[in-house]
Each structure stands twice: as C-alpha cells, then as structure tokens.
Amino acid sequence: MVSRERNAGGAEARSNAGSVRLGEARPLLARSVGSSAGSATSSRRVRINRWHSLNAPQYYESIYNTLLNYAPASVVAFGGLSLLIGVFVLIHTQHLVATTGLPRSSLGTTSPVARPVAPPIRADASNCSELWIEQRIDHFSWLAAEAVDPTDANAAPSGLPATYKQRYLLSTQFWDPKDKKAPVFFYTGNEGDVTLYANHTGLIWENARTFKALVVFAEHRYYGKSFPFGDKYMDHLAFLTHDQALADYAELIYQLQQKYDAFNHPVIAFGGSYGGMLSAWFRMKYPSIIAGAIAASAPIYGFGGFPAFDGQKYWQVVTRDASPTAGSAKNCVPNAQKSWAQIFELAKTESGRAILSSLFRLCEPLTREEQGEDLAMSVLFAFDTLAMGDFPYPSSYLTGGAVNLPAWPVREACSHLAGDFPQSSLRQEGPNTTLLEALRDAANVFHNATEDLMCFKIPTLWDYDGIWDYQYCTEMLPQETYFSTNGETDMFWSRNTTFQDIRAHCQRAWHTTPDPDGIRVSYGDEMLRSASNIVFSNGGLDPWSSAGVLHAPKEAKVTVVEIAEGAHHLDLFFSHPKDPPSVVAARKTEVKMIHKWIDEFVAYKNACAHHILACAATRSILKERGLTMAISSRLLAACGAALLLLSLSVDAALNVNMKLASSRVALTADALEVAVVVTPKQPKLKQLTLETLVDTSGAAVLSGLTLKGDGSKFATTLAGGDKLQAGMYKLKVLAVDEETKQSAYEVLQLKVTTPVQVASAKANGKTLKLGDKLSGQNFNAAAEDTLKVEVKLQQAHDKTPVVAHQAFLHFTHATEKTDTYFVLTADAGLTHSTTLQFAALSKKFGYSSGKHHVELILGASTFEKAIVWDLGNVELQLGAAPPEMPSALYKKPLLHESDTTLKALPEIEHVMHEQDPRPPVAVSLAFMGAVLAPLAFFLVFVARLGLNVKRLFEGSVFVFGCVFLASLGGILALFGFYWLELTMFRTLGYLSVLGSVNLWSGHLTLKRLAESPAKKTTKVE
C-alpha cells in the first residue's frame, strides 16, 4: 500500500449536457455544500472551466468594446505607446532590481519588520467544521442516475442510491474573500479517516494565516465516514477508483467556489503518499481547477506497467534505513539476514514451532510449516512501517494516533540487533535463540509500542490492508505486500511474488483481475513533460521514494525536492525543533512555489491582454503591494506587447458566449426544437448558423441550418428523418455580425432523448400488458420451478425497437427488506429476457423464503423516462442455508487506518509556527515610541493649555475644525488597526495621508482662531 498508517500496540472536461436519470419519478436529492438546503441542484458533475469563463469582468459598453468594435487602430496605437514607455522605463530602472534585501511576505513582496505576534490557534480537526456534500456515486456515466453497468458484478444495480454523502472538514478562520490572492488550501484525502490528515498536516495550518486561506480536508470515498451504499459498501466496490475520487474533489471545489464566490481564488492541492498521487493527478487532469499541487512522497511510478519500476527497490530503501549510512547499528542488516533461516528451519517441526510460538509470544501457537513465513512477514512489515515512520521525534501518525513511536524508530529497532550473535544448530538440544529474541524485540518497537501486550496475533500472508487491497487488485495502486525481496540487496529472504500469484489472489478475494498497465495508459510514460505547477518531494529514508519522482526532464515545469533525512511525507507535518535542515529547506521551497503559483494565477486572471482596464487594475494592485518601479515597468511592457497581439485578431473575434437553452431535448416525430442563448445580447445579430450536427461516431448528421433570433435567443426545428436518433450530439454554431464582420463559434453538447413504451411482454409464455402482475404465483426451488420474463421496447412516436441499457428484475423480501437483482439481456431481435432457475438461486436470495415483491426496471440514458413495472408479489420456497463454516484460525491485527474498529483519534493541539522573521524587541518598541510620541505631546499640550472645543465649530473655523477633528480621530483609529492587523509600512502609508490632512487642517484652524478675536476687537472699536 501507499501509506500504511497502522495501529500499533494492537478526466477530462465533461460537457454541460444534462442527463436522464433512471426512474425519473424518484428525483435525485439536491447536492449541497455542508447542510445548506439552498444550494442549487445541477446535472453538471466534473467542471473544467474554460479560459473565457473564469468570471472575468464584462464591460459591455466600455471603452474596450468601443475600441474593438469601431477603432481597432486605437488599440494598436495604445499598445505600441505602452510598449515604448515600458521599455524606456525598463532601461532606466535596471539598478532598482537589486533592492530586494527585505524579508519576503506571502505576497512575494516586501514584508514589514514589525508585526503583532499572532495568538496561538487550534490547528487540527477540531478547528474545522464537519460538513457533508451529496456526491454522485458514478461521475462518468451518461446513463440514468440510479443505474449502472449490469455486467459488473461489483456494480450497484438499479434501485440502490445514486448518490452518497461525502464528508469534508472546512475552516474559514483565516479566509479573506476580499483578497484575490487568498487561496483555497485543499487536501486530497487518501485511504483513511480524514481527521488523521487534518491533525497532522502542519504545512497547511502553519501557512493558512499568512495566505489568508480557506482550508478544506476532503475525505476519500469508501474511507472514514464517506461510504457509498452505507453499511453495504463492501458489496459494491466497483466505484472505488482514483478517477471517481478526483471527480468527487472537483465537484466539491466547484460547490465551495459557488458558496464562497471563490472562482477567482487559486486552489492549491496538498497530499501525501496516495494523497500525494491524487494531488499530482488532480493537477494533471483538472488544470483549470487546481493552480498547483504539493505531492509529498507520491509513488506515481509504483506500477508494474512502468518499465523502470522494480518493487525490490522498496525493500532496498528499508535496508538502507537499517544500515550505518542512516545512523543504525552496523550489525543490524547482517543479523537480520541470518535470522530468517532460523525461523524457517524451526517452523518445519512441531517442537520448533512451539519454540517460535513461545519466543514471539503468539496468542495462538503455530501449527503448520507455512505459518513460519507468516511470522517472518509480520516482522518484515514491522521494519516496513518503522522505515516509513523514521521521524526525528516521537510521532503517532503511522499508528493512527493511538500511540507514539519513538524518535528514529529504525535506529531503536536496530539497537536490539547490534550485538554479535553466535551461530548454532537449531536441531541440537536447547538451541541458542538469542538472535531470534533480538529480532522479536526489534519488531516489538512497532508491534508492542504500548509495551503492554501480553501476546501477539500474526496475520495470514494475504490478509492485509482491507479495501486498499481491492484498489491494488483493480488499478494496482502501489502496495508493498506484493513487492518481492531477494535476500541479497535487502535485509530479508528470497521471496518472489509473480503477477500470476497476485492475479490468483485478486480473483479469489475480490473477483477482479488487476490491470498493471491502466495508470500508464491513462497518464503515459512522459506524464511530467506535459505537467506543470507540481512539487514532488521525497524523503531519502522513505521506502516509497523508490517509486517517486526523483528526477524530471529539463523542459518539465515541475519541481523535484529531495529530503535527505526525511521519511514518509515529513515535510507535510508541523514544524518541530528537531526537524533536519533538509526538511526545513523543503518546506521553504514548497511555500515559495505556492507564492509563485498564486502570483501566476492572479496575473492570469487579471491579464492585461484581456482588458485595458484590467491592466490599470493590475498595476494599481502591484503598486499597493509595494513592488518596485522596475517590476511595474516590465508589466507595462508586457501589457503593450499583449495588446499589439490582441489587435491583430480584433476583426476575427466576436465577444459573445453561446449556450443551449436546454441541453436535453426530447425527440418527437423525428424532429426537435433547438434554442441557443447568446450573452451579452447582440441587437445587430439576427441569425446563427448551425454548421454541423455530429453524432458520437463523428458522422455529420445535419449541416447548414439557420437559427433565427432577436439578438439574445435563437431557435430552429431540426428534422432529420431516420438520421436523427436519440443520443449525444455536438453542435458547431457560428455567429457573424454582418456589420462589423466579426465572428465567433461554439461547440455545444446536446442530448436527445425519446419517449419509450412496451411493445410486448411475456412471463413463462403468457402475454402481459403494462400494469399486469404476477401476484399469487408460487415458485419452489425443490420442484425446480423457473420464471422466464421477456420484454420488447419501442419508441413511442415511430414504433422503432430500442434497447434498454439497464434492464433488471428486482425482488424485495416482504419482511426482511433484502434486495436481489437479475439482469435481462437483449438478443439480436432486441428482445430483453432472463430465465430464473430457482433451484440454483437459493444462495443468491440469501435462503430467504417467503413473499417477495417484484419490479421490472427498464431504462437508458436516451429514454425520456424509465419504465418501472410493478409485477406484484410472488411466493418463493427456497433451499435451507448450509451450516456455518468455522472462522479462520488467525485474524489480522489492526494494521491499517481504514479499520473501522480503530479508537477515536485523540485531540491534538499545536501552537502555530511563525513563518516570518521578527525584529528585535528594541526595534518594535522604538517604532511604537516614534508613533505615539506626537500623540503624547499633543495630549500633554492640551492638558496644560486647555481646549475650547466650542470655538472649533464657530464661524469660518467650522469646516477646518471638523476636518481637523476627523483626521485626528482617524489617526487614533489607525493606531488601533495597526496593533490588530496592519503592518508597519502600511501604517506609515496611511499615516502619511492622514497626517498631511491633519497638519493642513490644524494649521488653517489655528490661523482662523488667531484671526477671529482680532476681527472681533476691531468691530467693537
């Protein structure tokens, strides 16, 4: 497995087309973020935003449109002038580039040297809200919502839930929606309870405040509390794939972006181990959603399909951890290599097995020779886990939070194997077992970390890792259980696991055949050449580095970070005083790259070439952030160059968006209505051209049709005769402004459905009409009774036969409420049929005799509405259940975090690590003194001389007096904001403005006050 956190001591863009859901009379629950009932329902599942739909502002009547529509030459002139000015300023400001000696802030600009210390926060799952989102169980089917492929033995049949509730943890404590650079930190949960990752991912928590981030920890389907099909999830594992999990995450992000209006905020993915693989694949598959990804200890090459992959290298890293090069005792590896032969030799005899059972304190004695290898495997996996958790300080991460492993646990284990152990024959009377005792003590560093176990239960060879084993037996997600050892380049014994062995196990355990080439086919050998904005970090002590990204092509836009003293994704953890230098450096690199990705994202969203006003806004933001004039000049030059390029295509682009008024249309009489909506409205646009209508095979069905409209909505009726069938179509729609000759086109997805009806139906040869029932019939397994059901469907408008992609007989026990399903298959004549021989079906029915309710369910993605036929109640007499088989002798210990019997995770508290450097106390006090001195002088001055406030509101003094008092109040308020939020330089900036106003208004106020008595005296005389 990828991340063996065990218990010790015990897709491409999907269209906006809608879909018909099977059994449409049962509406799908609205999907919502958290518990909000107001979230809009949507048939859109995995959303890949296009460049022009990233919520960029539209100024329909602005100078920009005026320039584009009526004076493209102005754009050329303006762009050229901007380019010349930018180049001129650039040449004369080269010397300013070197003035970058101040510390860096989260914005990539200069940060203040004095800031109030942030108070400590709770940085764990208790700091989050536990929320739920309604997710589709299958994101990649155009079939009806409640139905799936009936040929898949693991699939959920029609009638079971089409959605499930996915758990996620959300923290808005640091979120600042007004700051466009405030990102969404999104953890791609892996094979365990999501609270485990929330409690340990310090890299997110320690930087969330600085980045003002919205923090999200998403739970992986089928783990933690996120179970499709509830407690029956183990019966329906067909939807446990990494692709479905990524689609869950994409949908969750989309819903959160809607709720928090965060479409213009970058999303940064984080993940470790399998979660790191998911974060990297997330960026590769959904680049318009994910701005960048931190993929820590992600073994994305750990698949048999990749030629360079060798599972034996995994155990070579474990061996290196136990060697002097990693700080372990020099005799550890050779002593371990000698021990295995002793175990296998003792396991051959009854007396030897008794010695092993007593020596290793087994709860159940060994009874067979092959159990000797089970015992050796338990020791091997102890070293495996200790190697992944070879952290420089005590940690409970790899024990699921149950108990701490010691600091540098591999060194601790090897300390028991450091001596020189005598060689002796194990067949002699009273053999010397000191080496095996040392091996036991080394393994107990993990197995008995609590130091209170009286005995130990060993697992059988294949009984590891729960449903993660299913993921290996399908997609072959890396699991070291199956990696071979050779006893020469590693510290273990020769153990060769072939693909034939793995396939036999998978077919026996899960009825699946693993696909060694699936990931390679999906992502390719050269996946990194097309990838970008991903940090791949790997620890030199982590066995999974053997399958990680250690080198990247020069042209690849990814960052590779090697952590010499790092174990399994140590860089994601909270900072610790004992962190090795390589871990500290890795985190700095990761934070630096996050800054870079955010800056690139914001620059893209505010691209000068997209809008002239966006250029001014970008330069204003950069000026506010304190960038030097040199950098601003570069942006100005880039702006001018971009505008020049834009002007070349002005006449060819019409600034409109087109979409279908309804992406799901019913086919009636070989004709259908199609309507296209254009935004913003174009009063001068009177028609659109439907250039082609293409079906799924790529064949053009219709072309050259005209859609008439009023500048906003355009419609036509498509009549294609026998060419127009129900299914998915692509429409290429062209818009041309006849006056300006500008044009634009869109490729739209259209789903065409059709009403269907039952043409004929039979049950055991008897003709049935829709609504007839089988009520009262009895079927006896002992009498070998059978039930044959046949049904034929046709389109309602032209009687053309059609095939139901999902056709099931659904039996429900009247009292036990258990469900049993049988598939109807279609023959060449499009007749759907199934024959039930009840003598062979007792086990499938769970031996539940009695009354059963029967339904016939017929549906397809192209059906306007599914057919659910109530066939009434039948009586079944089935065979008796056989006696229960005795349970296996050995049961696996709690080795994996997905085990449902794990204890609740203990609460963890952390004090946030301050990332930015702080000035000496004397500097901060001097700054505060300099700020408060004028105020103190003023207050002393007023106290000594007094202040007649009434005179500030008399005569000509009134206006200036009000301004003076308002600016004085603003300065006092500014001091408060400085202490709570503002930086030193931001405070000085505001103070310069308020101080100038205060000085000017105070001067004029005093002047008016001084003149006022003189004028009054003159008047009296």
C-alpha positions, 0 to 999 in steps of 0.5 A: 500500500501507499501509506500504511498508517497502522495501529500499533500496540494492537478526466477530462472536461465533461460537457454541460449536457444534462442527463436522464436519470433512471426512474425519473419519478424518484428525483435525485436529492439536491447536492449541497455544500455542508447542510445548506438546503439552498444550494442549487441542484445541477446535472453538471458533475466534473467542471473544467472551466474554460479560459473565457469563463473564469468570471472575468469582468464584462464591460459591455459598453466600455471603452474596450468594446468601443475600441474593438468594435469601431477603432481597432487602430486605437488599440494598436496605437495604445499598445505600441505607446505602452510598449515604448514607455515600458521599455524606456522605463525598463532601461532606466530602472535596471539598478532598482532590481537589486533592492530586494534585501527585505524579508519576503511576505506571502505576497512575494513582496516586501514584508514589514519588520514589525508585526503583532505576534499572532495568538496561538490557534487550534490547528487540527480537526477540531478547528474545522467544521464537519460538513457533508456534500451529496456526491454522485456515486458514478461521475462518468456515466451518461446513463440514468442516475440510479443505474449502472453497468449490469455486467459488473458484478461489483456494480450497484444495480438499479434501485440502490442510491445514486448518490452518497454523502461525502464528508469534508472538514472546512475552516474559514478562520483565516479566509479573506474573500476580499483578497484575490490572492487568498487561496483555497488550501485543499487536501486530497484525502487518501485511504483513511479517516480524514481527521488523521490528515487534518491533525497532522498536516502542519504545512497547511495550518502553519501557512493558512494565516499568512495566505489568508486561506480557506482550508478544506480536508476532503475525505476519500470515498469508501474511507472514514465516514464517506461510504457509498451504499452505507453499511453495504459498501463492501458489496459494491466496490466497483466505484472505488477508483482514483478517477471517481475520487478526483471527480468527487474533489472537483465537484466539491471545489466547484460547490465551495467556489459557488458558496464562497464566490471563490472562482477567482481564488487559486486552489492549491492541492496538498497530499501525501503518499496516495494523497500525494498521487491524487494531488499530482493527478488532480493537477494533471487532469483538472488544470483549470481547477487546481493552480498547483499541487504539493505531492509529498512522497507520491509513488506515481511510478509504483506500477508494474506497467512502468518499465523502470519500476522494480518493487525490490527497490522498496525493500532496498530503501528499508535496508538502507534505513537499517544500515550505518549510512542512516545512523543504525547499528552496523550489525543490524542488516547482517543479523537480520539476514541470518535470522530468517533461516532460523525461523524457517528451519524451526517452523518445519517441526512441531517442537520448533514451532512451539519454540517460535510460538513461545519466543514471539509470544503468539496468542495462538501457537503455530501449527503448520510449516507455512505459518513460519513465513507468516511470522517472518512477514509480520516482522518484515512489515514491522521494519516496513512501517518503522522505515516509513515512520523514521521521524526525528521525534516521537510521532503517532501518525503511522499508528493512527494516533493511538500511540507514539513511536519513538524518535528514529524508530529504525535506529531503536529497532536496530539497537536490539540487533547490534550485538554479535550473535553466535551461530548454532544448530537449531536441531541440537538440544536447547538451541541458542535463540538469542538472535531470534529474541533480538529480532522479536524485540526489534519488531516489538518497537512497532508491534508492542509500542504500548509495551503492554501486550501480553501476546501477539496475533500474526496475520495470514500472508494475504490478509492485509490492508482491507479495501486498499487491497481491492484498489491494488487488485483493480488499478494496482495502486502501489502496495508493498505486500506484493513487492518481492525481496531477494535476500541479497540487496535487502535485509530479508529472504528470497521471496518472489511474488509473480503477477500470476500469484497476485492475479490468483489472489485478486480473483479469489478475494475480490473477483477482479483481475488487476490491470498493471498497465491502466495508470500508464495508459491513462497518464503515459510514460512522459506524464511530467513533460506535459505537467506543470505547477507540481512539487514532488518531494521525497524523503531519502529514508522513505521506502516509497521514494523508490517509486517517486519522482526523483528526477524530471526532464529539463523542459518539465515545469515541475519541481523535484525536492529531495529530503535527505533525512526525511521519511514518509511525507515529513515535510507535510507535518508541523514544524518541530525543533528537531526537524533536519535542515533538509526538511526545513529547506523543503518546506521553504521551497514548497511555500515559495512555489505556492507564492509563485503559483498564486502570483501566476494565477492572479496575473492570469486572471487579471491579464492585461491582454484581456482588458485595458482596464484590467491592466490599470487594475493590475498595476494599481494592485502591484503598486499597493503591494509595494513592488518596485518601479522596475517590476511595474515597468516590465508589466507595462511592457508586457501589457503593450506587447499583449495588446499589439497581439490582441489587435491583430485578431480584433476583426476575427473575434466576436465577444459573445458566449453561446449556450443551449437553452436546454441541453436535453431535448426530447425527440418527437416525430423525428424532429426537435426544437433547438434554442441557443442563448447568446450573452451579452445580447447582440441587437445587430445579430439576427441569425446563427448558423448551425454548421454541423450536427455530429453524432458520437461516431463523428458522422455529420448528421445535419449541416447548414441550418439557420437559427433565427433570433432577436439578438439574445435567443435563437431557435430552429426545428431540426428534422432529420428523418431516420438520421436523427436518433436519440443520443449525444450530439455536438453542435458547431454554431457560428455567429457573424455580425454582418456589420462589423464582420466579426465572428465567433463559434461554439461547440455545444453538447446536446442530448436527445432523448425519446419517449419509450413504451412496451411493445410486448411482454411475456412471463413463462409464455403468457402475454402481459400488458403494462400494469399486469402482475404476477401476484399469487404465483408460487415458485419452489426451488425443490420442484425446480420451478423457473420464471422466464420474463421477456420484454420488447421496447419501442419508441413511442412516436415511430414504433422503432425497437430500442434497447434498454441499457439497464434492464433488471428484475428486482425482488424485495423480501416482504419482511426482511427488506433484502434486495436481489437483482437479475439482469435481462439481456437483449438478443439480436431481435432486441428482445430483453429476457432472463430465465430464473432457475430457482433451484440454483438461486437459493444462495443468491436470495440469501435462503430467504423464503417467503413473499417477495415483491417484484419490479421490472426496471427498464431504462437508458440514458436516451429514454425520456423516462424509465419504465418501472413495472410493478409485477406484484408479489410472488411466493418463493420456497427456497433451499435451507442455508448450509451450516456455518463454516468455522472462522479462520484460525488467525485474524489480522491485527489492526494494521491499517487506518481504514479499520473501522474498529480503530479508537477515536483519534485523540485531540491534538493541539499545536501552537502555530509556527511563525513563518516570518522573521521578527525584529528585535524587541528594541526595534518594535518598541522604538517604532511604537515610541516614534508613533505615539510620541506626537500623540503624547505631546499633543495630549500633554499640550492640551492638558496644560493649555486647555481646549475650547472645543466650542470655538472649533465649530464657530464661524469660518473655523467650522469646516477646518475644525471638523476636518481637523477633528476627523483626521485626528480621530482617524489617526487614533483609529489607525493606531488601533488597526495597526496593533490588530492587523496592519503592518508597519509600512502600511501604517506609515502609508496611511499615516502619511495621508492622514497626517498631511490632512491633519497638519493642513487642517490644524494649521488653517484652524489655528490661523482662523482662531488667531484671526477671529478675536482680532476681527472681533476687537476691531468691530467693537472699536 
